[in-house]
Amino acid sequence: MDKVKGNVLRYILFVINPIAGDIDKEHLEDEIAFVCQQHGISYEFYKTTGLGDEEQVAALLKKNRYDAIFAVGGDGTVSLVGSLLIGTTVPLGIIPLGSGNGLSKDLNIPQDSEEALQLVYKHEVHSIDTLTLNGHPSIHLSDLGFNALVVTKFCDGEKRGAGTYAWIALQEYLTYEPKKYRIETDTLCYTGPAFMVTIANANAFGSNATINPNGILNDGMFELCLIEPFPKAAGIGILYKLYTDSIDTSVYTHRISCTRARIYNLENEVAHVDGEPVELGKVIDVQMHKRSLRVILPVPEEE
């Protein structure tokens, strides 16, 4: 990856989701303040409410010259902040506190908040690719089909956590029927049914299920990962392969690497973009934007 080492952050905005992962953030705010004061860093907090957050954070970004914006929460908070920083020189930092934290895991950011907070004073800045799906920015993973349905049900509910997600997934799995898609890319085409279609700029969902084991976040390519129809009895085996980084060995998977794609969502199945339900319609254009987002990452130990 492109990287810059040793740059100093003097003014940081922390965008905090108070309800992400059902974790109390009040103590963390004190920790953030303490660390920033120790290192001579000016800081501000913005707490999301779910109403007009994108516009309000965008206004702050326009008004102030931040050296970085840290998303404190889950993948939804990361997507909110990251989408606003695409194409700018302001880097995205992440303190993972959500139910899944998929992008932070793929970027090797510490999952412990105290360790992740060290990134404000010790880090490298790298550039990664991003995608747009009908204009909607996507940094991590988006999909159509079964998982998108589960994500939609999960987001509509009041409870959070991995257990809630797993319970919804089990309930929907028992009756879910694959949907039909037509996919056109600059490399390959596909027409047929699929249990789910994942548009992958990275590797794994926040649940640690790895759908795209060899995905690289800055190679100028993305992958369309298809799980084709399979007998219900094969579900346990597929799940095992997802959680052991071996999904490529399944006879029910198909992967297309490309730089652009058009997906015909023939049955208008539900979709999510980076973990947030989105209405994309029946024709979805996916575009690659090479190294368009700067991210704050740990300094590798060997260096």
C-alpha positions in Angstrom: 0.0 0.0 0.0 1.0 3.6 -0.4 2.0 4.8 3.0 3.2 7.9 4.9 5.0 7.4 8.2 5.5 9.7 11.1 2.9 12.3 10.3 1.6 14.1 13.4 -2.1 14.5 14.2 -2.8 17.8 15.9 -6.6 18.2 15.5 -8.9 15.2 15.5 -12.7 14.8 15.3 -14.0 11.7 17.0 -17.4 10.6 15.6 -19.0 8.4 18.3 -22.0 6.1 17.9 -23.3 5.9 21.5 -25.3 2.7 20.9 -22.9 0.7 18.7 -22.4 -2.8 20.0 -24.5 -1.9 23.1 -21.2 -0.7 24.8 -21.0 2.3 27.1 -18.9 5.0 25.6 -18.7 7.5 28.4 -15.6 6.0 30.0 -14.0 5.8 26.5 -14.5 9.6 26.0 -12.4 10.2 29.2 -9.7 7.9 27.8 -9.7 9.7 24.5 -9.4 13.1 26.2 -6.5 11.8 28.4 -4.5 10.4 25.5 -5.0 13.4 23.4 -4.0 15.8 26.2 -0.9 13.7 26.8 0.2 14.1 23.2 -0.8 17.7 22.7 -3.7 16.9 20.4 -6.7 19.1 20.1 -9.9 17.1 19.8 -13.7 17.3 19.4 -16.5 14.8 19.8 -19.6 14.4 17.7 -22.2 11.9 18.8 -24.4 10.3 16.2 -28.2 10.3 16.7 -29.3 8.6 13.5 -30.9 11.9 12.3 -28.9 14.0 9.9 -25.5 12.7 11.0 -24.0 12.7 7.5 -24.9 16.3 6.9 -23.7 17.5 10.3 -20.3 15.7 10.1 -19.9 17.0 6.5 -20.5 20.5 7.8 -17.9 20.1 10.5 -15.4 18.7 8.0 -16.0 21.8 5.8 -15.7 24.2 8.7 -12.6 22.8 10.4 -9.2 21.6 9.2 -9.0 18.3 10.9 -5.9 16.2 10.6 -8.0 13.0 10.9 -11.5 11.8 11.7 -11.8 8.7 13.9 -15.0 6.6 13.7 -15.8 5.2 17.2 -18.3 2.5 16.7 -19.1 -0.3 14.3 -19.2 -0.7 10.5 -22.1 1.7 10.1 -20.1 4.5 11.8 -17.0 3.6 9.8 -19.1 3.8 6.6 -20.6 7.1 7.6 -17.2 8.7 8.2 -15.3 7.0 5.5 -17.8 7.9 2.8 -17.3 11.6 3.6 -13.5 11.3 3.4 -13.3 9.5 0.0 -11.3 11.7 -2.4 -10.0 14.0 0.4 -6.6 14.2 2.1 -8.1 13.7 5.5 -7.5 10.1 6.8 -10.0 7.8 8.5 -9.1 6.4 11.9 -11.1 3.6 13.5 -11.7 2.7 17.1 -13.8 -0.5 16.7 -16.7 -0.8 19.1 -19.5 -2.3 17.1 -21.1 -5.7 16.8 -19.0 -6.8 13.9 -16.1 -4.3 13.1 -15.4 -6.0 9.7 -13.3 -3.3 8.0 -11.1 -2.7 11.1 -10.3 -6.4 11.3 -9.4 -6.6 7.6 -7.1 -3.6 8.2 -5.5 -5.3 11.2 -6.6 -2.5 13.6 -6.5 -3.7 17.2 -10.0 -4.7 18.4 -9.1 -3.5 21.9 -10.2 0.1 22.3 -7.2 1.1 24.4 -4.8 -0.4 21.8 -6.7 1.2 18.9 -6.5 4.6 20.6 -2.7 4.5 20.4 -3.2 5.1 16.6 -3.7 8.8 17.4 0.0 9.1 18.1 1.6 6.1 16.5 0.5 5.0 13.0 1.0 4.9 9.3 -1.3 6.4 6.7 -2.2 4.1 3.7 -4.4 4.6 0.7 -7.1 2.0 -0.1 -9.6 1.5 -2.9 -13.3 2.2 -2.6 -16.4 1.3 -4.7 -19.7 2.9 -5.5 -22.9 1.0 -6.1 -25.3 3.2 -8.0 -23.5 6.1 -6.4 -23.5 4.7 -2.9 -19.9 4.6 -1.5 -18.8 1.1 -0.4 -15.5 0.6 1.5 -15.8 -2.9 2.7 -18.4 -5.5 1.7 -21.9 -5.2 0.2 -24.2 -7.9 -1.0 -27.5 -9.1 -2.3 -29.5 -12.1 -1.3 -29.5 -14.1 1.9 -27.0 -12.1 4.0 -28.5 -8.8 2.9 -31.9 -10.0 4.1 -30.5 -11.0 7.5 -28.7 -7.6 7.8 -31.9 -5.8 7.0 -33.9 -7.7 9.6 -31.0 -7.1 12.1 -31.0 -3.4 11.5 -34.8 -3.2 11.8 -34.7 -4.9 15.2 -34.0 -3.4 18.6 -31.4 -5.9 19.8 -27.8 -6.0 18.7 -24.9 -8.4 19.1 -23.7 -11.6 17.4 -26.3 -13.8 19.0 -29.2 -11.7 17.6 -27.6 -11.8 14.1 -27.2 -15.6 14.3 -30.8 -16.2 15.5 -32.2 -14.1 12.6 -29.9 -16.0 10.1 -31.1 -19.3 11.4 -34.8 -18.3 11.1 -34.4 -17.0 7.6 -32.2 -19.9 6.4 -35.0 -22.4 6.9 -37.2 -20.9 4.2 -34.9 -18.8 2.0 -34.9 -19.5 -1.7 -32.1 -18.4 -4.0 -32.8 -15.5 -6.4 -31.8 -15.0 -10.0 -29.2 -12.5 -11.2 -27.4 -11.5 -14.4 -23.9 -10.2 -13.9 -21.8 -8.4 -16.6 -18.2 -7.4 -15.8 -15.1 -6.4 -17.7 -13.7 -9.9 -17.3 -16.6 -12.5 -17.0 -20.3 -12.8 -17.1 -22.8 -14.9 -15.1 -26.5 -15.6 -15.3 -28.3 -17.8 -12.9 -29.6 -18.2 -9.3 -27.5 -17.4 -6.3 -28.0 -17.8 -2.5 -26.1 -14.5 -2.2 -23.8 -12.2 -4.2 -21.2 -10.3 -2.3 -19.4 -7.3 -3.8 -16.1 -7.5 -1.9 -13.4 -4.9 -1.7 -12.0 -6.7 1.4 -12.1 -10.1 3.0 -14.4 -10.9 5.9 -17.7 -9.9 7.4 -17.7 -8.5 10.9 -18.8 -12.0 12.1 -15.3 -13.2 11.0 -16.8 -15.2 8.1 -14.3 -14.9 5.3 -16.1 -14.6 1.9 -13.1 -13.3 -0.1 -9.9 -14.8 1.4 -7.5 -13.3 -1.2 -9.0 -9.9 -1.5 -6.6 -6.9 -1.4 -7.8 -3.5 -0.5 -5.6 -1.5 -2.8 -5.0 -3.7 -5.9 -7.5 -1.8 -8.2 -9.8 -4.8 -8.4 -12.8 -6.0 -6.5 -14.5 -9.4 -6.4 -18.0 -10.6 -6.9 -18.4 -13.6 -4.7 -21.3 -15.9 -5.5 -22.6 -18.7 -3.3 -24.7 -20.8 -5.7 -27.8 -22.8 -4.7 -27.0 -25.8 -2.4 -28.9 -28.4 -0.5 -30.0 -27.3 2.9 -27.9 -30.1 4.4 -24.8 -28.6 2.9 -25.2 -25.4 4.8 -23.1 -26.5 7.8 -20.2 -27.4 5.6 -20.3 -24.0 3.8 -20.5 -22.2 7.1 -17.5 -24.1 8.3 -15.5 -23.1 5.2 -16.5 -19.5 5.7 -15.1 -19.5 9.2 -11.9 -21.4 8.3 -10.8 -19.2 5.4 -11.5 -22.1 3.0 -14.7 -21.0 1.1 -12.8 -21.2 -2.2 -12.7 -25.0 -1.8 -16.5 -25.3 -1.9 -18.1 -26.5 -5.1 -20.9 -24.0 -4.5 -18.8 -20.9 -4.8 -17.9 -18.8 -7.8 -15.7 -15.6 -7.8 -15.2 -12.9 -10.5 -12.4 -10.4 -10.2 -13.0 -7.2 -12.1 -12.8 -3.4 -12.1 -16.4 -2.7 -13.0 -19.7 -4.6 -13.0 -23.3 -4.3 -13.8 -25.6 -6.6 -11.7 -29.2 -7.2 -12.9 -31.1 -7.8 -9.7 -33.9 -9.6 -11.5 -36.1 -10.2 -8.5 -35.4 -6.9 -6.8 -33.9 -8.6 -3.8 -32.8 -6.6 -0.8 -29.3 -5.2 -0.6 -26.9 -3.7 2.0 -23.9 -1.5 1.5 -21.2 -1.9 4.2 -23.8 -3.3 6.6 -26.5 -0.7 6.0 -29.7 -1.7 4.1 -30.0 0.3 0.9 -32.6 0.3 -1.9 -30.5 -0.2 -5.1 -33.1 -1.3 -7.6 -33.0 -3.9 -10.3 -29.8 -2.6 -12.1 -26.7 -2.0 -10.0 -23.6 -0.4 -11.5 -20.4 -1.0 -9.5 -17.4 1.3 -10.1 -13.9 1.1 -8.7 -12.1 4.2 -7.3 -8.4 3.3 -6.9 -6.7 4.3 -3.7 -9.3 7.0 -3.0 -9.4 6.8 0.8 -6.6 7.4 3.3 -6.7 5.2 6.4 -4.8 5.3 9.7 -3.2 1.9 10.4 -0.8 0.4 13.0 2.9 0.4 12.4 3.9 -3.2 11.6 5.8 -4.7 14.5 8.8 -5.8 12.4 9.4 -2.2 11.5 
